[in-house]
Amino acid sequence: MKKDKIAIIGLGYVGLPLARLFATKYSVIGFDINENRVSELMSGLDSTLELDHEILQLVLVSEESSSNGLFCTNNIDKIKDCNYYIITVPTPVDKNNRPVLKPLLKASETVGSVLKKGDIVIYESTVYPGATEEDCVPILQTVSGLIFNEDFYVGYSPERINPGDKQHTVEKILKVTSGSTPHI
């Protein structure tokens, strides 16, 4: 049986705490396009101050490690072996308060390029109803060549983190989740 391996795409105020928590029980690859952010995290520092140095240090592992823990990278090849992809990129708004989906769509392209049969993609970015299936899934299908709900599956879990809130951390909030099939 294949070991669960999770990729967290986007290591900001949502992705990093989620990656840290999953890394206490699973092998997690944190992926971010910002090379400086990756270097900072692998040295045990989080400039967003979402995680204390000691907490982050406890879960960091080297690339070669086969144990549970968190390894951060900006190299797409390092997430190819994952079977769960959790997309936590920002969804900014434009001057008219409409969501700008470009980061989410680019992250979907990235994941689509490594997606394999049986994989699950979970969106944890704030988006409007329908964005996952109407905007993101078509990109996953096109880039991967796989068929939604036959070859790969999708879930959604709206992010519920308030930046800087040390009382309502990811461990303490009620997570809302959905899947593209009852099993997922």
VEXFIKE-966527 format. One record per atom (N, C-alpha, C): x, y, z. Coordinates in steps of 0.2 Angstrom, whole numbers. Example, Ala and Ser with C-alpha at 12.3 -4.5 7.8 and 13.67 -1.06 7.14 Angstrom:
2
- 66; -28; 39 $
- 62; -22; 39 $
- 66; -16; 39 $
- 64; -11; 35 $
- 68; -5; 36 $
- 64; 0; 39 $
***
This chain:
184
- 4; -6; 0 $
- 0; 0; 0 $
- 4; 6; 0 $
- 3; 11; -4 $
- 6; 17; -5 $
- 6; 21; 1 $
- 11; 24; 4 $
- 11; 28; 10 $
- 8; 35; 8 $
- 4; 38; 12 $
- 1; 44; 11 $
- 7; 50; 11 $
- 7; 54; 6 $
- 12; 59; 6 $
- 8; 65; 3 $
- 8; 71; 7 $
- 4; 77; 6 $
- 9; 82; 3 $
- 6; 86; -2 $
- 10; 92; -4 $
- 5; 98; -2 $
- 8; 103; 1 $
- 4; 109; 3 $
- 7; 114; -2 $
- 3; 117; -7 $
- 5; 122; -12 $
- 3; 129; -9 $
- 9; 132; -8 $
- 8; 139; -5 $
- 9; 139; 3 $
- 14; 142; 5 $
- 17; 142; 12 $
- 16; 148; 16 $
- 10; 151; 15 $
- 8; 157; 18 $
- 5; 156; 25 $
- 1; 161; 27 $
- -2; 160; 34 $
- -7; 155; 34 $
- -10; 152; 29 $
- -14; 146; 29 $
- -10; 140; 28 $
- -6; 140; 23 $
- -2; 134; 21 $
- 3; 131; 26 $
- 7; 136; 29 $
- 12; 134; 33 $
- 9; 131; 40 $
- 4; 134; 43 $
- 2; 130; 49 $
- -1; 123; 47 $
- -5; 123; 42 $
- -8; 117; 40 $
- -2; 111; 38 $
- 3; 113; 35 $
- 9; 109; 33 $
- 12; 107; 40 $
- 13; 111; 44 $
- 16; 109; 51 $
- 12; 104; 55 $
- 5; 105; 55 $
- 1; 101; 58 $
- 1; 94; 55 $
- 0; 94; 48 $
- 0; 87; 45 $
- 7; 84; 46 $
- 12; 88; 46 $
- 19; 85; 47 $
- 20; 81; 53 $
- 16; 82; 58 $
- 17; 78; 64 $
- 14; 71; 64 $
- 11; 70; 58 $
- 8; 63; 57 $
- 10; 60; 50 $
- 12; 64; 45 $
- 13; 62; 38 $
- 19; 65; 36 $
- 21; 62; 30 $
- 27; 65; 26 $
- 23; 71; 22 $
- 26; 77; 23 $
- 23; 83; 19 $
- 29; 87; 16 $
- 27; 88; 9 $
- 31; 93; 5 $
- 28; 99; 5 $
- 31; 105; 8 $
- 28; 111; 7 $
- 31; 114; 0 $
- 27; 116; -4 $
- 29; 119; -10 $
- 27; 127; -11 $
- 32; 131; -13 $
- 31; 138; -13 $
- 35; 140; -19 $
- 32; 145; -23 $
- 36; 147; -29 $
- 42; 152; -27 $
- 41; 155; -20 $
- 46; 160; -18 $
- 52; 157; -15 $
- 57; 157; -18 $
- 64; 153; -16 $
- 66; 156; -9 $
- 65; 163; -8 $
- 67; 165; -2 $
- 63; 163; 4 $
- 57; 162; 3 $
- 52; 160; 8 $
- 54; 152; 10 $
- 55; 148; 5 $
- 57; 141; 6 $
- 64; 141; 10 $
- 69; 145; 8 $
- 75; 145; 12 $
- 74; 147; 19 $
- 70; 152; 20 $
- 69; 155; 26 $
- 66; 149; 31 $
- 61; 146; 28 $
- 57; 141; 32 $
- 62; 135; 33 $
- 66; 133; 28 $
- 70; 127; 30 $
- 76; 129; 35 $
- 77; 135; 36 $
- 81; 137; 41 $
- 78; 138; 48 $
- 71; 137; 48 $
- 67; 137; 54 $
- 64; 143; 56 $
- 64; 148; 51 $
- 61; 155; 52 $
- 55; 156; 48 $
- 50; 159; 51 $
- 44; 161; 48 $
- 43; 168; 49 $
- 44; 172; 44 $
- 44; 179; 44 $
- 36; 182; 45 $
- 31; 177; 44 $
- 24; 179; 45 $
- 23; 178; 52 $
- 27; 175; 56 $
- 26; 174; 63 $
- 20; 170; 65 $
- 18; 166; 60 $
- 12; 161; 61 $
- 15; 156; 66 $
- 21; 154; 65 $
- 24; 148; 69 $
- 30; 150; 72 $
- 30; 149; 79 $
- 36; 150; 82 $
- 42; 146; 80 $
- 48; 148; 80 $
- 54; 145; 78 $
- 54; 138; 81 $
- 53; 137; 87 $
- 54; 130; 90 $
- 49; 125; 87 $
- 43; 128; 86 $
- 37; 123; 83 $
- 39; 121; 76 $
- 41; 126; 72 $
- 43; 124; 65 $
- 49; 119; 65 $
- 54; 121; 70 $
- 60; 116; 70 $
- 58; 109; 71 $
- 53; 108; 75 $
- 51; 101; 78 $
- 49; 97; 72 $
- 46; 100; 66 $
- 44; 96; 61 $
- 48; 96; 55 $
- 53; 100; 54 $
- 57; 100; 48 $
- 61; 94; 47 $
- 62; 91; 41 $
- 66; 86; 40 $
- 70; 87; 33 $
- 75; 83; 32 $
- 79; 84; 26 $
- 75; 81; 20 $
- 77; 82; 15 $
- 74; 80; 9 $
- 75; 72; 8 $
- 80; 69; 11 $
- 81; 62; 11 $
- 77; 58; 16 $
- 74; 62; 21 $
- 71; 58; 26 $
- 65; 54; 24 $
- 64; 48; 27 $
- 58; 44; 25 $
- 53; 44; 31 $
- 55; 48; 36 $
- 50; 49; 42 $
- 45; 55; 41 $
- 40; 55; 45 $
- 35; 60; 45 $
- 39; 67; 46 $
- 36; 72; 43 $
- 39; 79; 44 $
- 38; 83; 38 $
- 41; 89; 38 $
- 40; 94; 33 $
- 47; 96; 30 $
- 47; 95; 23 $
- 52; 97; 19 $
- 49; 103; 14 $
- 52; 108; 14 $
- 50; 114; 10 $
- 54; 115; 3 $
- 51; 116; -2 $
- 55; 117; -9 $
- 51; 121; -13 $
- 55; 123; -19 $
- 51; 127; -24 $
- 53; 123; -31 $
- 55; 117; -30 $
- 56; 112; -35 $
- 50; 108; -37 $
- 47; 108; -42 $
- 41; 105; -44 $
- 42; 97; -44 $
- 48; 95; -46 $
- 49; 88; -46 $
- 49; 85; -39 $
- 50; 88; -34 $
- 49; 86; -27 $
- 42; 84; -25 $
- 37; 86; -28 $
- 30; 85; -26 $
- 27; 79; -30 $
- 31; 76; -35 $
- 28; 71; -40 $
- 26; 65; -36 $
- 29; 63; -31 $
- 27; 57; -27 $
- 21; 58; -22 $
- 19; 64; -22 $
- 13; 65; -17 $
- 7; 62; -20 $
- 2; 61; -16 $
- -4; 58; -18 $
- -10; 63; -16 $
- -9; 67; -11 $
- -13; 73; -9 $
- -10; 79; -11 $
- -14; 84; -14 $
- -11; 91; -15 $
- -16; 95; -12 $
- -14; 99; -7 $
- -18; 104; -4 $
- -16; 111; -6 $
- -20; 115; -10 $
- -19; 121; -13 $
- -21; 127; -8 $
- -16; 131; -6 $
- -18; 136; -1 $
- -15; 143; -3 $
- -15; 144; -9 $
- -13; 150; -12 $
- -18; 156; -10 $
- -15; 162; -10 $
- -20; 168; -9 $
- -25; 169; -15 $
- -30; 172; -13 $
- -35; 174; -18 $
- -36; 182; -16 $
- -32; 186; -19 $
- -33; 193; -18 $
- -39; 196; -22 $
- -41; 202; -21 $
- -47; 205; -24 $
- -44; 211; -28 $
- -48; 212; -33 $
- -46; 218; -37 $
- -49; 225; -34 $
- -49; 230; -38 $
- -51; 236; -35 $
- -59; 236; -34 $
- -62; 232; -38 $
- -70; 231; -37 $
- -72; 225; -32 $
- -67; 223; -28 $
- -68; 218; -24 $
- -70; 211; -27 $
- -68; 210; -33 $
- -69; 204; -36 $
- -63; 199; -35 $
- -64; 193; -34 $
- -58; 189; -33 $
- -53; 188; -39 $
- -47; 188; -38 $
- -42; 187; -43 $
- -40; 180; -43 $
- -41; 176; -48 $
- -40; 169; -47 $
- -33; 167; -50 $
- -30; 171; -53 $
- -23; 170; -56 $
- -19; 165; -52 $
- -18; 167; -45 $
- -13; 162; -41 $
- -16; 155; -41 $
- -23; 155; -40 $
- -26; 148; -40 $
- -26; 144; -46 $
- -27; 148; -52 $
- -26; 144; -58 $
- -19; 142; -60 $
- -14; 146; -58 $
- -7; 144; -59 $
- -6; 138; -55 $
- -8; 138; -48 $
- -7; 132; -44 $
- -10; 126; -47 $
- -16; 127; -50 $
- -19; 121; -53 $
- -15; 119; -59 $
- -12; 123; -63 $
- -8; 121; -68 $
- -2; 117; -65 $
- 1; 120; -60 $
- 7; 116; -57 $
- 5; 109; -54 $
- -1; 109; -51 $
- -3; 102; -48 $
- -5; 98; -54 $
- -8; 100; -59 $
- -10; 96; -65 $
- -4; 93; -68 $
- 2; 97; -68 $
- 8; 94; -71 $
- 11; 88; -68 $
- 9; 87; -62 $
- 11; 81; -58 $
- 6; 76; -56 $
- 0; 77; -57 $
- -6; 73; -55 $
- -6; 66; -58 $
- -8; 61; -54 $
- -8; 54; -56 $
- -14; 51; -55 $
- -16; 46; -57 $
- -22; 42; -56 $
- -22; 41; -48 $
- -28; 42; -46 $
- -30; 41; -39 $
- -28; 47; -34 $
- -25; 52; -37 $
- -23; 58; -33 $
- -29; 62; -31 $
- -28; 65; -25 $
- -34; 70; -23 $
- -31; 77; -22 $
- -35; 82; -25 $
- -33; 89; -25 $
- -38; 92; -20 $
- -36; 96; -15 $
- -40; 99; -11 $
- -39; 107; -11 $
- -44; 111; -12 $
- -43; 118; -13 $
- -45; 121; -6 $
- -40; 125; -3 $
- -41; 128; 3 $
- -40; 136; 2 $
- -42; 138; -3 $
- -41; 145; -4 $
- -48; 148; -5 $
- -49; 154; -2 $
- -56; 157; -2 $
- -58; 159; -9 $
- -63; 155; -12 $
- -66; 156; -18 $
- -74; 156; -18 $
- -77; 159; -23 $
- -84; 159; -24 $
- -87; 152; -25 $
- -93; 151; -24 $
- -96; 144; -25 $
- -95; 142; -33 $
- -93; 136; -34 $
- -92; 134; -41 $
- -85; 135; -44 $
- -81; 139; -41 $
- -75; 141; -44 $
- -70; 134; -44 $
- -71; 130; -39 $
- -67; 124; -39 $
- -68; 120; -45 $
- -75; 118; -47 $
- -77; 114; -52 $
- -77; 117; -59 $
- -79; 124; -59 $
- -79; 127; -65 $
- -73; 130; -68 $
- -68; 132; -63 $
- -62; 136; -65 $
- -56; 131; -64 $
- -55; 128; -59 $
- -49; 124; -57 $
- -49; 117; -60 $
- -55; 113; -59 $
- -55; 106; -62 $
- -53; 106; -69 $
- -56; 110; -74 $
- -54; 110; -81 $
- -47; 111; -82 $
- -43; 115; -78 $
- -36; 115; -79 $
- -33; 109; -77 $
- -35; 106; -71 $
- -32; 100; -69 $
- -32; 94; -75 $
- -38; 94; -77 $
- -40; 89; -83 $
- -35; 90; -89 $
- -35; 97; -91 $
- -32; 98; -97 $
- -24; 97; -96 $
- -21; 99; -91 $
- -14; 99; -90 $
- -12; 91; -89 $
- -16; 88; -85 $
- -14; 81; -83 $
- -16; 76; -88 $
- -21; 77; -92 $
- -24; 72; -97 $
- -28; 67; -93 $
- -30; 68; -87 $
- -34; 64; -83 $
- -41; 66; -82 $
- -46; 61; -81 $
- -53; 63; -80 $
- -55; 64; -73 $
- -58; 69; -72 $
- -61; 71; -65 $
- -66; 66; -63 $
- -65; 64; -57 $
- -70; 59; -53 $
- -69; 52; -56 $
- -64; 51; -61 $
- -63; 44; -63 $
- -55; 43; -61 $
- -51; 47; -63 $
- -44; 46; -62 $
- -41; 50; -56 $
- -44; 56; -55 $
- -42; 60; -49 $
- -48; 63; -46 $
- -48; 65; -40 $
- -53; 68; -36 $
- -52; 75; -33 $
- -57; 78; -31 $
- -56; 85; -29 $
- -60; 86; -22 $
- -57; 90; -18 $
- -61; 92; -12 $
- -60; 99; -11 $
- -64; 102; -6 $
- -64; 109; -4 $
- -64; 110; 3 $
- -60; 114; 6 $
- -60; 115; 13 $
- -59; 123; 14 $
- -64; 127; 15 $
- -63; 134; 15 $
- -58; 136; 21 $
- -53; 140; 19 $
- -48; 142; 24 $
- -52; 146; 29 $
- -50; 145; 36 $
- -53; 148; 41 $
- -48; 151; 46 $
- -43; 153; 44 $
- -37; 156; 48 $
- -37; 163; 48 $
- -37; 166; 53 $
- -36; 174; 54 $
- -28; 175; 55 $
- -25; 178; 50 $
- -18; 180; 51 $
- -16; 183; 58 $
- -11; 180; 62 $
- -9; 183; 68 $
- -13; 181; 74 $
- -19; 177; 73 $
- -23; 175; 78 $
- -20; 169; 81 $
- -18; 170; 87 $
- -14; 164; 91 $
- -19; 160; 95 $
- -26; 162; 95 $
- -31; 159; 99 $
- -35; 154; 95 $
- -36; 155; 89 $
- -40; 151; 85 $
- -36; 148; 79 $
- -31; 144; 81 $
- -26; 141; 77 $
- -29; 135; 73 $
- -26; 132; 68 $
- -28; 127; 64 $
- -30; 121; 68 $
- -27; 120; 74 $
- -28; 114; 78 $
- -35; 115; 82 $
- -37; 121; 83 $
- -43; 123; 87 $
- -49; 125; 83 $
- -49; 126; 77 $
- -55; 128; 73 $
- -58; 122; 70 $
- -65; 122; 69 $
- -69; 117; 66 $
- -67; 117; 58 $
- -65; 112; 55 $
- -64; 112; 48 $
- -70; 110; 44 $
- -72; 113; 39 $
- -77; 111; 35 $
- -74; 108; 28 $
- -76; 103; 26 $
- -74; 99; 21 $
- -79; 97; 16 $
- -77; 96; 10 $
- -82; 92; 5 $
- -78; 89; 0 $
- -81; 84; -3 $
- -77; 80; -8 $
- -81; 79; -15 $
- -78; 78; -20 $
- -81; 77; -26 $
- -85; 71; -27 $
- -84; 66; -22 $
- -88; 60; -22 $
- -89; 58; -15 $
- -94; 54; -13 $
- -95; 53; -6 $
- -89; 50; -2 $
- -86; 46; -6 $
- -80; 43; -3 $
- -74; 48; -2 $
- -73; 52; -6 $
- -68; 57; -5 $
- -70; 62; 0 $
***
